[in-house]
């Protein structure tokens, strides 16, 4: 559950993790594993944005356009 919450926090409106969230992650994962989870989610999210921008996403892939916060 902690990994899913971390993923939601990265993909949603990013902000600093609370001490409670950090404690839950630490109960389940080593520091290196937390870093790997966070970097993996970030890389997949970034690559998806690049592919969509370049028009390289699969034709059958549904996309959702969300406005950038503050724009």
Secondary structure, DSSP 4 states (H G I P E B T S, - for coil): -HHHHHHHHHHSS--PPPHHHHHHHHHH--HHHHHHHHHHHHHHHHHHHHHHHTT-S-TT------PPTT-
